[in-house]
Amino acid sequence: MPGEGVRLKESELYEMTNKEAITSVSDAMKLANHYAIYRFDITNGIKYWKIAANLGSAIAAYNVGQCYSTYSNIYDPEEAEHWYAVAVKLGYTNAAEKIKELHTLHRVP
């Protein structure tokens, strides 16, 4: 996964977050993973995974779906289904299984 395990230096983080726009999947994934993994800041992790997903990253879309289907403080099975569907559309077919689980376990309509 692009950016996996990346701990950014404060100077890199400042530079990347102060751009007018994130335009590469790699930068968005680095930021998302830094926030979610190293800072335990799932809100910013989701923010940057959504950017990466909108730039074409199936893994990022899957990660957003995982967050909405896993974390109780932001639990939203319908939002999770949306992002899993985006992941499938972008080529990550394993996300289809997560959609089935949502329908079975969480009674998503």
Buried (B, 14 or more C-beta within 10 A) or exposed (E): EBBEEBEBEEEBBEEBBEEEEBEEBBBBBBBBBBBBBBEEBBEBBBBBBBBBBBBEBBBBBBBBBBBBBEEEEBEEBEBBBBBBBBBBEBEBEEBEEBBEBBEEEEEBE
